[in-house]
Amino acid sequence: MNETDIKQIISIQKTFFSTGITLSVDYRINALKKLKSCINKYENDIIEAIHKDLGKSRFESYMCEIGLVLGEISYMLKHIRSFAREKRVRTPLSQFHSRSFKKPSPYGTVLIMSPWNYPFLLTLDPLVDAIAAGNTAVIKPSAYSPHTSQVIVDIIGKCFDREYVSVITGGRKENTCLLSQQFDYIFFTGSQSVGREVMQNAAAYLTPVTLELGGKSPCIVEKSANLKLAAKRIVFGKFLNCGQTCVAPDYIYCDAAIKEKLLAEIRKQIAIQFGNAPLQNKDYGKIINEKHFQRILALMDTKKIICGGQSDAKSLQIEPTVMDNVSFSDKVMQEEIFGPLLPVLTYDSLDTAMRQINSMAHPLALYIFTSDKHAAKKVTAQCGFGGGCINDTVIHLATSELGFGGFGESGMGCYHGKDGFATFSHYKSIVDKKTWLDLPMRYQPYKNINEKLVRFFLK
């Protein structure tokens, strides 16, 4: 799609938004119902497309993508009228007699740029929030997941006119063109490097942004942890989607005293969950493309691999792989892994571990496995991170009751549920002042004002 076409789409969306049609909550509800119906109708096509792009099994595609989008729609349908209402707030005595309230209003025409690792979920989830808040939307899915992008094109084309929601496919050229345009809001999910470009371009128009990025999310295993359960849940969270998950545990940071027992349990869990030959497991996915396949292999230190390590260049698959005796100076610790490679590092004291984590860029997620409530409270209070779990991994992003997002280098802003509605809304602060009374104290000349009375009203 060329620049002229893109400008035309943005223009017709802005014109459509200006009619005020999307301000109707009933209009938004009907749009969400239509989208939900279409997703159910296209379920098999979505699953097939995700399998072609990432090799995900039918169950994983529904559990981690389709089901979560449907859940977000259901949540919005249940709460949208409440979210869209004006919220009355207390009025100070000095403004008697008035009514003060916050009025949620859509931004207008928003741009949603999504990644390839969860191509359906991370495109449609923010779209649901944007529609619920009353915006029009331009969607730009990743070029790395073309089959899923095409299904999204088909679904959106069936549900909505271009003036309301439109999908633009393509690669770098289209991304650059979109970012040079003036939107009312930009929602981006992807890498930190591209996130910086998004923010830089948005600054030209002072466009507000939400950036959902990533980082090296630590998984702390404290000495009191239930190691068998910890291993089970770490293996699930780390190797889900072959590690291509922004909130996957990037590395294990465990107490040196329990490392060997933990590693033994992790080996067992890899065999239980993926079999003795994971590359032969039909439910085990693949790396998105050759570029990322080679990048992940380059992070491996064969001398430190204690489990896995095999790969298949033809199928772009890499076994769940564990590396031991890793240090923070190793190559694998210099970037977000985003693949099925799990380094294990140790600490001598929890305080030391916390200082190390806080010396690094703020991660998108943090996980701690412990039976010590004090240790859990200490880590979650004193370490900086976007969100996380105590005694589990990744599941915090699967509830509409919790906002999801990072801060610092892992992003800014959040979405899901009420937080998603708020992200795509501007809250106007309004005072409705009555006309039957007009207190004279604010008007000049001030020499005629009783200062004691003013102090009484204001303090």
C-alpha positions in Angstrom: 0.0 0.0 0.0 1.4 3.4 -1.0 1.5 6.6 1.0 -1.5 8.1 -0.9 -3.7 5.1 0.1 -2.5 5.3 3.7 -3.3 9.0 3.9 -6.7 8.5 2.4 -7.5 5.8 5.0 -6.5 8.1 7.9 -8.5 11.0 6.3 -11.7 9.0 6.0 -11.3 7.7 9.5 -10.9 11.1 11.0 -14.0 12.3 9.0 -16.0 9.3 10.3 -14.9 9.9 13.9 -15.9 13.6 13.6 -19.5 12.5 12.9 -19.8 11.4 16.6 -21.1 7.9 15.7 -18.6 6.1 17.7 -19.5 8.1 20.8 -22.6 5.9 21.2 -22.0 3.1 23.6 -24.6 1.0 21.7 -22.6 1.4 18.5 -19.4 0.2 20.3 -21.3 -2.8 21.8 -22.6 -3.8 18.4 -19.1 -3.6 16.9 -17.7 -5.8 19.7 -20.5 -8.3 19.2 -19.9 -8.4 15.5 -16.1 -8.9 16.0 -16.7 -11.7 18.5 -19.1 -13.5 16.1 -16.6 -13.2 13.3 -13.7 -14.6 15.4 -15.8 -17.6 16.3 -16.7 -18.1 12.7 -13.0 -17.9 11.6 -11.6 -20.0 14.5 -10.2 -22.8 12.3 -8.7 -20.3 9.8 -7.0 -18.5 12.7 -5.6 -21.7 14.1 -4.3 -22.8 10.7 -2.7 -19.4 10.0 -0.9 -19.3 13.4 0.3 -22.9 12.9 1.8 -21.9 9.5 3.5 -18.8 11.0 4.7 -20.3 14.3 3.9 -24.0 14.4 1.6 -23.6 17.4 -0.7 -26.4 18.2 -4.5 -26.0 18.0 -4.8 -26.0 21.8 -2.0 -23.5 22.3 -3.4 -21.2 19.7 -6.8 -21.2 21.4 -5.5 -21.0 24.9 -3.0 -18.2 24.4 -4.5 -16.2 21.5 -8.1 -16.7 20.4 -9.5 -17.5 23.9 -7.9 -14.5 25.4 -9.3 -12.1 22.8 -12.8 -13.6 23.2 -12.4 -13.1 27.0 -11.4 -9.5 26.6 -14.4 -8.9 24.3 -16.7 -10.5 26.9 -15.2 -8.5 29.7 -15.7 -5.2 27.8 -19.3 -6.1 26.8 -20.0 -6.7 30.5 -18.4 -3.5 31.8 -18.4 -1.0 28.9 -21.5 1.0 30.1 -19.9 1.5 33.5 -16.5 2.5 32.0 -18.1 5.0 29.7 -20.1 6.8 32.3 -19.2 10.2 33.7 -17.6 9.7 37.2 -18.6 12.4 39.7 -16.0 13.6 42.1 -16.1 15.7 45.3 -16.3 19.5 44.8 -14.4 21.7 47.2 -16.3 24.1 49.3 -14.7 27.0 47.6 -16.5 26.0 44.3 -20.0 25.8 45.9 -22.4 25.2 44.2 -21.0 23.0 41.4 -20.9 19.5 40.1 -17.4 18.1 39.3 -16.9 15.0 37.1 -14.6 13.2 34.8 -15.8 12.4 31.3 -14.1 9.6 29.4 -13.7 10.5 25.7 -12.0 8.6 22.8 -8.8 10.0 21.4 -10.0 9.7 17.8 -8.1 7.8 15.1 -5.5 5.4 16.7 -2.7 3.4 15.2 -2.1 -0.2 16.6 1.2 -1.8 15.6 1.5 -5.4 16.6 4.3 -8.0 16.7 4.7 -11.5 15.2 5.1 -13.7 18.3 1.4 -13.6 19.3 0.1 -12.2 16.0 -3.6 -12.6 16.7 -3.8 -11.8 20.4 -1.5 -8.8 20.3 -3.4 -7.3 17.4 -6.9 -7.9 18.4 -6.6 -7.3 22.2 -5.7 -3.6 21.9 -8.2 -3.3 19.1 -11.0 -4.5 21.4 -10.0 -1.8 24.0 -9.8 0.9 21.3 -13.2 0.1 20.0 -14.7 -0.1 23.5 -13.3 3.4 24.2 -15.0 4.8 21.0 -12.0 5.2 18.6 -11.5 4.4 15.0 -8.4 2.3 14.3 -5.7 1.6 11.8 -4.1 -1.8 12.4 -0.6 -2.7 11.2 0.3 -6.4 11.9 3.8 -7.8 11.5 5.1 -8.8 8.1 6.8 -11.8 9.8 3.5 -13.5 10.4 1.8 -13.1 7.0 -0.7 -15.9 7.3 -2.2 -14.6 10.5 -2.1 -11.1 9.0 -4.2 -12.2 6.1 -6.8 -13.8 8.4 -7.0 -10.5 10.3 -7.5 -8.7 7.0 -10.4 -11.1 6.2 -12.0 -10.8 9.7 -11.8 -7.0 9.8 -13.0 -6.7 6.3 -16.1 -8.7 7.1 -16.8 -6.8 10.3 -16.1 -3.2 9.6 -15.9 -0.5 6.9 -12.5 1.0 6.3 -13.6 4.3 7.7 -14.0 2.6 11.1 -11.3 -0.1 11.3 -8.7 -0.7 8.6 -5.8 -3.1 8.3 -2.6 -2.1 6.5 -0.2 -5.0 5.7 3.4 -4.7 4.5 6.8 -4.2 6.0 9.3 -1.5 6.8 8.1 0.9 4.1 4.5 0.8 5.3 5.7 1.1 9.0 7.8 4.2 8.1 4.9 5.8 6.2 2.4 5.2 9.0 4.7 6.6 11.6 5.1 9.8 9.6 1.4 10.5 9.7 -0.5 12.3 12.4 -2.6 9.9 14.6 -4.4 10.8 17.8 -2.8 7.9 19.7 -0.2 5.2 18.9 -0.2 1.7 20.5 3.0 -0.3 19.8 4.0 -3.8 20.8 7.5 -4.9 19.8 11.2 -4.5 20.3 12.9 -1.7 22.3 14.8 -0.6 19.2 11.6 -0.1 17.1 9.9 1.4 20.2 12.4 4.2 20.2 11.6 4.9 16.6 7.9 5.0 17.3 8.4 7.4 20.2 10.7 9.6 18.1 8.2 9.8 15.3 5.3 10.4 17.7 7.1 13.3 19.2 6.9 15.3 15.9 3.1 15.6 16.5 3.2 15.3 20.3 1.2 12.1 19.9 0.7 10.1 23.1 1.9 6.5 22.9 1.7 3.2 24.7 4.8 1.1 24.2 4.7 -2.6 25.1 8.3 -3.8 24.8 10.2 -6.5 26.7 13.5 -7.1 28.4 15.3 -9.7 30.4 12.7 -10.9 32.9 14.3 -12.7 35.9 12.9 -15.8 37.5 14.1 -15.9 41.1 14.0 -19.3 42.8 14.5 -18.8 46.6 15.8 -21.6 48.8 12.4 -22.3 50.4 10.6 -22.8 47.0 8.7 -26.0 46.1 11.3 -27.0 43.5 9.1 -29.6 41.7 6.3 -27.2 41.2 8.7 -24.4 40.4 10.3 -26.4 37.7 7.0 -27.4 36.2 5.7 -23.8 36.0 9.1 -22.4 34.8 9.3 -24.9 32.0 5.8 -24.1 30.9 6.3 -20.3 30.9 9.8 -20.4 29.4 9.2 -22.8 26.5 5.6 -21.7 25.6 5.7 -20.6 22.0 9.3 -21.8 21.9 10.3 -19.0 24.3 9.0 -16.3 21.9 7.0 -14.6 24.6 7.7 -11.1 25.9 7.0 -12.1 29.5 8.8 -15.5 29.4 11.3 -16.0 32.2 14.5 -14.9 30.4 16.8 -16.5 33.0 16.7 -18.3 36.3 18.4 -16.6 39.2 18.4 -19.1 42.1 20.0 -19.7 45.5 23.2 -21.6 45.0 22.2 -24.1 47.7 19.3 -25.5 45.7 20.6 -25.1 42.1 21.4 -28.8 41.5 18.0 -30.0 42.8 16.2 -27.4 40.7 18.2 -28.4 37.5 17.3 -32.0 38.1 13.6 -31.1 38.3 13.8 -28.9 35.2 15.3 -31.7 33.2 12.5 -34.0 34.3 9.8 -31.4 33.4 11.2 -30.8 29.9 11.0 -34.6 29.3 7.5 -34.8 30.7 6.1 -31.8 28.9 7.9 -32.1 25.5 9.1 -35.7 25.4 12.5 -37.1 25.1 12.7 -35.9 21.5 11.0 -32.4 21.5 11.8 -31.8 17.8 9.5 -34.7 17.0 6.7 -33.4 19.2 3.9 -32.2 16.8 2.7 -29.7 19.4 6.1 -28.1 19.8 6.4 -24.9 17.7 9.2 -23.3 15.7 11.2 -20.1 15.5 9.5 -17.4 13.4 12.2 -17.2 10.7 15.8 -17.9 9.7 17.1 -14.6 11.1 15.9 -15.3 14.6 16.8 -18.9 14.4 20.4 -18.0 13.7 20.4 -15.2 16.3 19.3 -17.7 19.1 21.9 -20.3 18.1 24.6 -17.6 18.3 23.6 -17.1 22.0 24.4 -20.7 22.9 27.6 -21.6 24.6 27.9 -25.4 23.9 30.3 -25.8 26.8 27.5 -24.7 29.2 24.6 -26.6 27.8 23.3 -29.3 30.2 20.0 -30.1 28.5 18.8 -29.9 24.9 20.9 -27.9 22.4 19.7 -29.7 19.3 18.2 -27.8 16.4 16.8 -28.4 12.9 17.5 -25.7 10.3 15.0 -27.1 7.9 12.0 -26.8 10.4 13.5 -23.8 12.3 13.2 -25.7 15.6 15.4 -25.5 18.6 15.1 -27.9 21.5 14.3 -26.6 25.0 17.8 -25.8 26.1 19.3 -25.2 29.6 22.7 -23.5 30.2 24.4 -23.8 33.6 27.3 -21.8 35.2 26.2 -18.7 33.3 27.4 -15.2 34.4 26.0 -11.8 33.7 28.9 -11.1 31.4 28.1 -14.0 29.1 26.7 -13.2 25.6 23.4 -14.8 26.4 22.8 -12.2 29.1 23.4 -9.2 26.9 20.1 -9.2 25.2 16.5 -10.5 25.5 16.7 -14.2 24.4 13.2 -14.5 23.0 13.7 -18.2 22.3 13.9 -21.7 23.9 17.2 -21.0 25.7 17.2 -20.9 29.6 20.4 -19.7 31.3 20.8 -20.5 35.0 22.7 -18.1 37.4 23.1 -18.3 41.1 23.2 -15.9 44.1 24.5 -16.3 47.7 21.9 -14.0 49.2 18.5 -12.6 48.2 19.7 -9.1 48.9 22.6 -9.5 46.5 20.2 -10.8 43.8 17.8 -7.9 44.3 20.7 -5.4 43.9 21.8 -7.1 40.7 18.3 -7.0 39.2 17.8 -3.4 40.1 21.2 -2.4 38.5 19.8 -3.6 35.2 17.1 -2.2 32.9 13.7 -2.7 34.4 12.2 -5.9 33.0 8.7 -6.4 31.7 8.1 -9.2 34.2 9.6 -10.7 37.3 8.8 -14.1 38.9 9.7 -15.4 42.3 9.3 -18.9 43.6 9.3 -19.1 47.4 7.5 -20.4 50.4 8.7 -17.4 52.4 6.0 -14.7 52.4 8.4 -12.1 53.7 10.8 -12.8 50.8 8.0 -12.5 48.2 6.9 -9.2 49.7 10.4 -7.9 49.9 11.2 -8.7 46.2 7.9 -7.5 44.8 8.2 -4.2 46.8 11.9 -3.4 46.2 12.5 -4.6 42.6 11.4 -2.6 39.6 9.4 -4.5 37.0 6.2 -4.2 34.9 4.2 -7.1 36.4 4.7 -10.7 37.4 3.8 -13.7 39.6 4.6 -15.3 42.9 5.1 -19.0 42.4 4.0 -19.0 38.8 5.0 -17.5 35.4 3.2 -15.6 32.6 -0.3 -16.0 33.9 -0.6 -12.4 35.1 -1.2 -11.2 31.5 -4.3 -13.5 31.2 -6.7 -11.6 33.3 -8.7 -8.5 32.2 -8.8 -7.4 35.9 -5.0 -6.6 35.8 -3.4 -4.0 33.7 -0.5 -5.3 31.6 2.6 -3.2 30.7 6.1 -2.3 31.6 8.0 0.8 32.6 11.4 2.3 31.7 13.1 0.2 29.0 10.3 -2.4 29.1 7.7 0.1 28.0 5.2 2.7 29.1 1.4 2.5 29.7 -0.7 -0.6 30.0 -3.9 -2.2 28.8 -6.4 -5.1 29.4 -9.8 -4.5 30.8 -10.5 -1.2 32.6 -6.9 -0.2 32.1 -7.2 -0.8 28.3 -10.3 1.3 28.2 -8.5 4.1 30.1 -5.4 3.8 27.8 -7.5 4.6 24.7 -9.5 7.3 26.5 -8.9 10.9 27.5 -10.6 11.8 30.8 -11.9 15.4 30.6 -12.1 17.1 34.0 -15.2 19.2 34.1 -16.8 21.5 36.6 -20.5 22.3 36.0 -21.0 25.6 37.9 -24.5 26.6 38.8 -25.7 30.1 38.0 -28.0 30.9 40.9 -25.1 31.7 43.3 -21.9 33.5 42.6 -19.5 33.9 45.5 -17.7 37.3 45.3 -14.5 36.5 47.0 -12.5 35.7 43.8 -13.1 39.0 42.1 -11.1 42.2 42.4 -10.8 44.5 44.1 -9.3 42.2 46.7 -9.2 45.0 49.3 -12.9 44.4 49.9 -12.5 40.7 50.5 -12.6 39.1 54.0 -9.2 37.3 54.0 -10.2 35.1 57.0 -13.3 33.9 55.0 -11.1 33.0 52.0 -8.7 31.0 54.2 -11.6 29.2 55.7 -12.9 28.1 52.3 -9.5 27.1 50.8 -7.7 25.2 53.6 
